[in-house]
Amino acid sequence: MNYLVVGAGLFGATFAHEAAKNGHNVTVIEKRDHLAGNVYTKEVDGIQVHQYGAHIFHTSNERVWKYVNQFAKFNRYTNSPIANFHGEIYNLPFNMNTFHQMWGVETPKQAMDKLKEQRAEMAGREIHNLEEQAISLVGRDIYEKLIKGYTEKQWGKKTTDLPAFIIKRLPVRFVYDNNYFNDDYQGIPIGGYTNLVKQMLASDQIKLQLNTNFFDQKDKYLEQYDQVIFTGMIDEFYQYQLGELEYRSLKFETEELAIGNYQGNAVVNYTDSQTPYTRVIEHKHFEFGQGDENKTIITKEYPANWKQGDEPYYPVNDQRNNDLFAKYQELAKKDKQVIFGGRLGQYKYYNMDQVIQQALLLTDSLFSSGETKI
């Protein structure tokens, strides 16, 4: 078969690799001037710069882990972000280090007692919004300093106007452990994500076309190819005929500094409401300080409202949007030629491993590889 893959991110690259491996011809088109989608990395001063925000690969899915390790060797980077609230520094996720920094407690029992005292504010009360949900989980102090401002910047709405289900639970650990993820495997590909995706697409049966917008020749593509794998916005594909789905966008300010170490950590979250950005990323720390010892690259990340023409980064999975997406899914079910994949095509806030998992499930079903348990 002749496949057209729209988008050269992780979903598209995984599908293209598997289709080519199974003897099919694949054309991958990408509207940007580079491959790898939002995981694109660019080398500057010997530093792999994550151009679209920090991407730390983590998974407990052994098949997915083995899969990505075919294409790149991963380092042992462990995600341990810190929070800056008006100059007060706290470890994340919420653990014994956080509780000691917040309240001066030293033992798990002291921390548990303090949390119980803090949660009592919501005892017996019905929860209506994210603010009340957060306080019921971790209390007022942690909510005010580490959740409220960051969340309101992230979503562009007051926490009292956000639904409680956004944070059904918050990770709370009664150990001195700053590892953000609980997954079995974690790291960053040595040499960057761009090289990983490049290796995935390294086949004579895969043709890659950059700077190519599917919508410039949509009818021609649909006529020319047996099947289309579309990883863009599903509502855009259908010309928003049922209405717009809601997305959040991001803006990035990246700068080179004549200093070897700017903040001492790869990711620092700014959790107050006055600082306009949510976090600062210092890229060299993803690879343990490699690169020019007298220079560093930092990126400030600003959440933004999305409008048509902006780059969408993640869906807003509230009830209204999920209901609308279900209607677009009904349209898609009737269209046997087009398969939608990835965060935007499936309108889900996938992690990187979940994107690859979904692509492998699709190729399993199409190419009968026999491996369906992932």
C-alpha positions as CSV (number, residue, x, y, z in Angstrom):
1,M,0.0,0.0,0.0
2,N,0.9,3.6,-0.4
3,Y,0.6,5.5,2.9
4,L,0.7,9.2,3.5
5,V,1.7,10.2,7.1
6,V,0.9,13.8,8.0
7,G,3.3,15.0,10.7
8,A,6.8,13.8,11.4
9,G,6.5,13.6,15.2
10,L,6.6,10.4,17.3
11,F,3.3,8.9,16.2
12,G,4.0,9.5,12.5
13,A,7.6,8.3,12.7
14,T,6.6,5.1,14.6
15,F,3.9,4.3,12.1
16,A,6.2,5.1,9.1
17,H,8.9,2.9,10.5
18,E,6.6,-0.1,11.0
19,A,4.8,0.3,7.7
20,A,8.1,0.4,5.8
21,K,9.4,-2.6,7.8
22,N,6.3,-4.4,6.6
23,G,7.0,-3.6,2.9
24,H,4.7,-0.6,2.4
25,N,5.7,2.7,0.7
26,V,5.4,5.7,3.0
27,T,5.5,9.4,2.3
28,V,5.8,11.6,5.4
29,I,4.9,15.2,5.1
30,E,5.7,17.9,7.7
31,K,4.6,21.5,7.6
32,R,7.6,22.7,9.7
33,D,11.1,22.9,8.4
34,H,12.3,20.1,10.6
35,L,11.3,16.6,11.7
36,A,10.5,15.3,15.2
37,G,7.5,17.5,15.9
38,N,7.4,19.0,19.4
39,V,10.3,16.8,20.6
40,Y,12.6,18.5,18.1
41,T,16.1,19.3,19.6
42,K,18.7,21.5,18.1
43,E,22.4,21.6,19.0
44,V,23.7,25.0,20.1
45,D,27.1,25.4,21.8
46,G,27.3,21.6,22.1
47,I,24.0,21.6,24.0
48,Q,20.9,19.8,22.8
49,V,18.2,22.5,23.1
50,H,14.6,21.2,23.5
51,Q,13.0,23.8,21.1
52,Y,9.4,23.2,22.3
53,G,9.7,22.6,26.0
54,A,11.3,20.0,28.2
55,H,10.8,16.4,27.1
56,I,11.9,13.6,29.5
57,F,11.1,10.1,28.2
58,H,9.7,7.9,30.9
59,T,7.7,4.7,30.8
60,S,6.9,1.4,32.5
61,N,6.0,-0.2,29.2
62,E,8.9,-2.6,28.5
63,R,8.0,-3.0,24.8
64,V,8.0,0.8,24.2
65,W,11.3,1.2,26.1
66,K,13.0,-1.5,24.0
67,Y,11.4,0.0,20.9
68,V,13.0,3.5,21.3
69,N,16.3,2.0,22.3
70,Q,16.6,0.6,18.8
71,F,17.1,4.1,17.5
72,A,19.1,5.8,20.3
73,K,21.0,5.2,23.5
74,F,19.4,6.9,26.5
75,N,21.2,8.6,29.3
76,R,20.2,8.2,33.0
77,Y,18.6,11.6,33.4
78,T,16.1,11.7,36.3
79,N,13.5,14.4,36.3
80,S,13.7,16.3,39.6
81,P,12.2,19.8,39.1
82,I,12.1,22.5,41.7
83,A,9.6,25.2,42.5
84,N,10.4,28.8,43.0
85,F,7.7,30.8,44.9
86,H,8.9,34.4,45.3
87,G,12.5,33.1,46.0
88,E,11.4,30.2,48.3
89,I,12.7,26.9,46.8
90,Y,10.8,23.7,47.1
91,N,11.4,20.2,45.8
92,L,8.9,18.5,43.5
93,P,6.9,16.3,43.5
94,F,5.5,16.7,47.0
95,N,7.8,14.6,49.3
96,M,9.5,14.8,52.6
97,N,11.9,17.4,51.3
98,T,9.0,19.6,50.3
99,F,7.3,19.1,53.7
100,H,10.5,19.9,55.6
101,Q,11.0,23.1,53.4
102,M,7.3,24.1,53.9
103,W,6.8,23.3,57.6
104,G,10.1,22.2,59.1
105,V,8.8,18.7,59.8
106,E,11.4,15.9,59.8
107,T,9.6,12.6,60.0
108,P,6.8,11.0,57.9
109,K,4.4,11.0,60.9
110,Q,5.0,14.7,61.5
111,A,4.3,15.3,57.8
112,M,1.1,13.1,57.8
113,D,-0.2,14.9,60.9
114,K,0.5,18.3,59.3
115,L,-1.3,17.3,56.1
116,K,-4.2,16.0,58.1
117,E,-4.5,19.3,59.9
118,Q,-4.3,21.2,56.6
119,R,-6.9,19.0,54.8
120,A,-9.4,19.5,57.7
121,E,-10.5,22.8,56.1
122,M,-12.4,20.8,53.5
123,A,-13.7,18.1,55.9
124,G,-17.4,17.3,55.2
125,R,-17.7,19.9,52.4
126,E,-18.8,19.2,48.9
127,I,-16.0,19.8,46.3
128,H,-17.0,22.1,43.4
129,N,-13.8,23.2,41.7
130,L,-10.0,22.7,41.4
131,E,-9.2,24.9,44.4
132,E,-11.3,22.9,46.7
133,Q,-10.1,19.7,45.3
134,A,-6.4,20.7,45.8
135,I,-7.0,21.8,49.4
136,S,-8.8,18.6,50.2
137,L,-5.7,16.7,48.9
138,V,-2.7,18.7,50.2
139,G,-4.1,21.6,52.3
140,R,-4.0,25.4,52.0
141,D,-0.2,26.0,52.3
142,I,0.9,23.8,49.5
143,Y,-2.1,24.8,47.4
144,E,-1.3,28.6,47.8
145,K,2.4,28.3,47.1
146,L,2.9,25.5,44.7
147,I,-0.4,24.9,42.9
148,K,-2.6,28.0,42.6
149,G,-0.5,30.4,40.6
150,Y,1.1,27.8,38.4
151,T,-2.2,26.2,37.5
152,E,-3.9,29.5,36.7
153,K,-1.1,30.4,34.4
154,Q,-1.1,26.9,32.8
155,W,-4.8,27.0,32.0
156,G,-5.5,30.7,31.7
157,K,-8.4,30.5,34.2
158,K,-8.9,30.9,37.9
159,T,-8.7,27.7,39.9
160,T,-12.2,28.4,41.2
161,D,-13.4,28.3,37.6
162,L,-11.6,25.0,36.7
163,P,-13.2,21.6,37.2
164,A,-12.0,19.5,40.1
165,F,-11.3,16.4,37.9
166,I,-8.2,18.1,36.5
167,I,-6.4,17.1,39.7
168,K,-8.2,14.0,40.8
169,R,-5.1,13.1,42.8
170,L,-1.8,14.7,43.6
171,P,1.4,12.7,44.2
172,V,2.3,12.8,47.9
173,R,5.3,10.8,49.0
174,F,6.5,10.3,52.6
175,V,10.1,9.7,51.6
176,Y,13.0,12.0,50.7
177,D,12.8,11.3,47.0
178,N,12.8,14.0,44.3
179,N,12.3,11.7,41.3
180,Y,9.2,13.1,39.6
181,F,8.1,9.9,37.9
182,N,7.5,6.4,39.2
183,D,8.2,4.7,35.9
184,D,10.6,1.8,35.5
185,Y,12.5,3.5,32.7
186,Q,13.6,7.2,32.3
187,G,16.1,9.2,30.4
188,I,16.8,11.4,27.4
189,P,18.3,10.1,24.1
190,I,22.0,11.0,23.8
191,G,22.4,13.3,20.8
192,G,18.8,14.5,21.1
193,Y,15.3,13.5,20.0
194,T,15.8,14.8,16.5
195,N,18.5,12.1,15.8
196,L,16.2,9.5,17.3
197,V,13.3,10.4,14.9
198,K,15.8,10.6,12.0
199,Q,16.8,7.0,12.7
200,M,13.2,5.9,12.8
201,L,12.7,7.4,9.3
202,A,15.9,5.9,7.9
203,S,14.4,3.6,5.2
204,D,14.5,3.6,1.4
205,Q,10.8,3.0,1.5
206,I,10.1,6.3,3.5
207,K,10.1,9.6,1.7
208,L,10.2,12.7,3.9
209,Q,9.0,16.1,2.7
210,L,9.5,19.1,5.0
211,N,7.8,22.6,4.6
212,T,4.8,20.8,3.2
213,N,1.3,21.7,4.4
214,F,-1.3,18.9,3.9
215,F,-4.1,21.5,3.5
216,D,-2.5,23.1,0.5
217,Q,-3.3,20.0,-1.5
218,K,-5.7,18.0,0.7
219,D,-7.9,16.7,-2.2
220,K,-4.9,15.7,-4.2
221,Y,-3.4,13.8,-1.3
222,L,-6.7,12.0,-0.6
223,E,-6.9,10.9,-4.2
224,Q,-3.3,9.9,-4.5
225,Y,-2.8,7.7,-1.4
226,D,-4.5,4.5,-0.2
227,Q,-4.5,5.5,3.4
228,V,-3.7,8.7,5.3
229,I,-2.4,8.8,8.9
230,F,-3.2,12.2,10.1
231,T,-1.6,13.5,13.3
232,G,-2.8,17.1,13.2
233,M,-6.0,18.6,14.7
234,I,-9.0,16.4,14.0
235,D,-11.4,19.4,13.9
236,E,-9.1,21.3,11.4
237,F,-9.2,18.2,9.2
238,Y,-13.0,18.5,9.1
239,Q,-12.8,22.3,8.6
240,Y,-14.3,22.9,12.1
241,Q,-17.7,21.9,10.7
242,L,-18.9,20.8,14.2
243,G,-17.2,23.7,16.0
244,E,-13.7,24.3,17.4
245,L,-12.1,22.1,20.0
246,E,-10.1,24.0,22.6
247,Y,-6.3,23.8,22.9
248,R,-3.6,25.5,24.9
249,S,-0.7,27.0,23.2
250,L,2.8,27.9,24.4
251,K,5.3,30.7,23.7
252,F,9.0,30.2,24.2
253,E,11.8,32.8,24.8
254,T,15.2,31.1,24.4
255,E,18.5,32.9,25.0
256,E,22.2,32.2,25.2
257,L,23.9,33.4,28.4
258,A,27.6,33.9,28.9
259,I,27.6,31.8,32.1
260,G,28.3,28.1,32.7
261,N,25.4,27.4,35.0
262,Y,22.4,29.6,35.3
263,Q,20.0,27.9,37.7
264,G,21.6,24.6,38.7
265,N,18.7,22.5,37.5
266,A,17.1,21.5,34.2
267,V,13.6,22.6,35.2
268,V,12.5,25.3,37.6
269,N,8.8,26.0,38.0
270,Y,7.7,29.5,38.9
271,T,4.6,28.9,41.0
272,D,3.6,32.5,41.9
273,S,1.0,34.3,39.8
274,Q,3.1,37.5,39.3
275,T,5.9,35.8,37.2
276,P,4.4,35.5,33.7
277,Y,6.1,32.3,32.7
278,T,5.5,28.9,34.2
279,R,9.0,27.6,34.1
280,V,12.6,28.1,33.0
281,I,14.5,25.3,31.3
282,E,18.3,25.1,31.3
283,H,19.0,22.6,28.6
284,K,22.6,21.6,29.4
285,H,21.5,19.9,32.6
286,F,19.5,17.3,30.6
287,E,22.9,15.9,29.6
288,F,24.8,16.6,32.9
289,G,26.4,19.8,31.9
290,Q,27.7,18.9,28.5
291,G,28.5,21.6,26.0
292,D,30.4,24.9,26.3
293,E,31.5,25.3,29.9
294,N,31.3,29.1,29.6
295,K,27.8,29.3,28.0
296,T,24.3,28.0,28.7
297,I,21.0,28.1,26.9
298,I,17.8,28.8,28.8
299,T,14.1,28.9,27.7
300,K,11.2,30.6,29.5
301,E,7.9,29.0,28.8
302,Y,4.7,31.0,28.6
303,P,1.2,29.3,28.4
304,A,-1.1,31.1,25.9
305,N,-4.7,31.0,24.7
306,W,-4.9,29.2,21.4
307,K,-6.6,30.6,18.2
308,Q,-6.6,29.3,14.7
309,G,-3.2,29.8,13.2
310,D,-1.4,29.3,16.5
311,E,0.5,26.1,17.3
312,P,-1.6,23.8,19.5
313,Y,0.3,22.0,22.2
314,Y,-2.3,20.1,24.3
315,P,-6.0,19.6,24.4
316,V,-8.4,21.0,27.0
317,N,-10.1,17.8,28.1
318,D,-13.1,19.2,29.9
319,Q,-16.6,17.8,29.4
320,R,-17.6,20.3,26.7
321,N,-14.5,19.5,24.5
322,N,-14.7,15.8,25.1
323,D,-18.3,15.7,24.0
324,L,-17.4,17.7,20.9
325,F,-14.5,15.4,20.1
326,A,-16.8,12.4,20.4
327,K,-18.9,13.9,17.6
328,Y,-15.7,14.3,15.4
329,Q,-14.9,10.7,16.2
330,E,-18.2,9.7,14.7
331,L,-17.3,11.5,11.5
332,A,-13.9,9.7,11.5
333,K,-15.5,6.3,11.9
334,K,-17.3,6.8,8.6
335,D,-14.0,7.7,6.8
336,K,-12.1,4.5,6.1
337,Q,-9.3,6.2,4.3
338,V,-8.1,8.4,7.2
339,I,-6.8,7.3,10.6
340,F,-6.2,9.9,13.3
341,G,-3.3,9.6,15.7
342,G,-1.3,11.5,18.3
343,R,-2.2,14.1,20.8
344,L,-4.1,16.3,18.3
345,G,-5.6,13.6,16.2
346,Q,-6.9,11.6,19.2
347,Y,-7.4,14.7,21.4
348,K,-5.7,13.3,24.4
349,Y,-2.9,14.6,26.7
350,Y,-0.5,11.7,25.8
351,N,3.0,11.4,27.2
352,M,5.7,10.4,24.6
353,D,5.5,6.7,25.5
354,Q,1.8,6.7,25.2
355,V,2.0,8.2,21.7
356,I,4.4,5.5,20.6
357,Q,2.2,2.8,22.3
358,Q,-0.8,4.0,20.4
359,A,1.1,4.0,17.1
360,L,2.3,0.4,17.8
361,L,-1.3,-0.7,18.6
362,L,-2.4,0.7,15.3
363,T,0.4,-1.0,13.3
364,D,-0.3,-4.3,15.2
365,S,-3.9,-4.2,14.0
366,L,-2.9,-3.3,10.4
367,F,0.1,-5.5,9.9
368,S,-0.7,-8.4,12.2
369,S,2.6,-8.4,13.9
370,G,1.3,-10.6,16.6
371,E,2.4,-8.3,19.4
372,T,-0.7,-6.8,20.8
373,K,0.0,-6.7,24.5
374,I,1.6,-3.3,25.3
